[in-house]
Amino acid sequence: METRVAIIGIIVESRDCVEQLNKILHEYGSIIIGRMGIPYRAKDINIISIAVDAPQDVISSLSGKIGNLPGVSVKTAFSNIITNE
């Protein structure tokens, strides 16, 4: 199975979806390498970055589910290195 490392950048503008976001992240917990969250109180938003290692379609699925949450913006950057596991 070919896997890639990626960074998923998330901006949460509405706190109403935080529980749903955490459920999604828990569901994909096995592919998450690390997570960093920064509350930006001056703008009343939260910035989250997640490092993942998984097949590209799994990463895209995670990113898509997050992006479908109301009040959430998401972007994904993929590494060019592909490994077989």
C-alpha positions as a Python dict, from the first residue, in 0.01 Angstrom:
ca = {
    (1, 'M'): (0, 0, 0),
    (2, 'E'): (142, 339, -99),
    (3, 'T'): (132, 606, 169),
    (4, 'R'): (217, 975, 178),
    (5, 'V'): (283, 1223, 452),
    (6, 'A'): (60, 1529, 452),
    (7, 'I'): (-24, 1831, 660),
    (8, 'I'): (-389, 1923, 704),
    (9, 'G'): (-449, 2286, 803),
    (10, 'I'): (-783, 2358, 967),
    (11, 'I'): (-941, 2690, 1068),
    (12, 'V'): (-1242, 2661, 1297),
    (13, 'E'): (-1460, 2971, 1289),
    (14, 'S'): (-1762, 2822, 1468),
    (15, 'R'): (-1743, 2637, 1797),
    (16, 'D'): (-2069, 2458, 1717),
    (17, 'C'): (-1883, 2193, 1514),
    (18, 'V'): (-1595, 2119, 1753),
    (19, 'E'): (-1753, 1798, 1883),
    (20, 'Q'): (-1810, 1670, 1529),
    (21, 'L'): (-1453, 1763, 1432),
    (22, 'N'): (-1310, 1574, 1729),
    (23, 'K'): (-1520, 1267, 1641),
    (24, 'I'): (-1383, 1270, 1286),
    (25, 'L'): (-1025, 1309, 1409),
    (26, 'H'): (-1077, 1023, 1656),
    (27, 'E'): (-1210, 805, 1374),
    (28, 'Y'): (-887, 865, 1178),
    (29, 'G'): (-660, 856, 1485),
    (30, 'S'): (-451, 565, 1354),
    (31, 'I'): (-309, 777, 1069),
    (32, 'I'): (-240, 1091, 1272),
    (33, 'I'): (129, 1150, 1345),
    (34, 'G'): (73, 1465, 1548),
    (35, 'R'): (-165, 1751, 1610),
    (36, 'M'): (-122, 2112, 1717),
    (37, 'G'): (-403, 2349, 1806),
    (38, 'I'): (-371, 2723, 1855),
    (39, 'P'): (-658, 2934, 1985),
    (40, 'Y'): (-644, 3281, 1828),
    (41, 'R'): (-856, 3471, 2076),
    (42, 'A'): (-816, 3810, 1905),
    (43, 'K'): (-1006, 3674, 1602),
    (44, 'D'): (-1218, 3420, 1795),
    (45, 'I'): (-1097, 3129, 1580),
    (46, 'N'): (-894, 2814, 1633),
    (47, 'I'): (-610, 2701, 1408),
    (48, 'I'): (-529, 2329, 1397),
    (49, 'S'): (-255, 2153, 1203),
    (50, 'I'): (-249, 1777, 1171),
    (51, 'A'): (37, 1566, 1033),
    (52, 'V'): (-79, 1235, 880),
    (53, 'D'): (72, 933, 706),
    (54, 'A'): (-172, 726, 497),
    (55, 'P'): (-280, 644, 142),
    (56, 'Q'): (-375, 957, -51),
    (57, 'D'): (-742, 859, -79),
    (58, 'V'): (-770, 815, 299),
    (59, 'I'): (-614, 1157, 359),
    (60, 'S'): (-847, 1312, 102),
    (61, 'S'): (-1146, 1145, 268),
    (62, 'L'): (-1047, 1287, 607),
    (63, 'S'): (-994, 1632, 460),
    (64, 'G'): (-1328, 1616, 279),
    (65, 'K'): (-1521, 1518, 592),
    (66, 'I'): (-1361, 1803, 784),
    (67, 'G'): (-1429, 2048, 503),
    (68, 'N'): (-1799, 1960, 503),
    (69, 'L'): (-1839, 2085, 858),
    (70, 'P'): (-2008, 2426, 879),
    (71, 'G'): (-1775, 2704, 991),
    (72, 'V'): (-1459, 2506, 910),
    (73, 'S'): (-1199, 2570, 638),
    (74, 'V'): (-943, 2304, 546),
    (75, 'K'): (-643, 2272, 313),
    (76, 'T'): (-411, 1976, 263),
    (77, 'A'): (-47, 1977, 149),
    (78, 'F'): (104, 1644, 40),
    (79, 'S'): (467, 1536, 50),
    (80, 'N'): (611, 1422, -283),
    (81, 'I'): (762, 1116, -116),
    (82, 'I'): (557, 799, -160),
    (83, 'T'): (642, 492, 47),
    (84, 'N'): (518, 134, 29),
    (85, 'E'): (399, -19, 354),
}
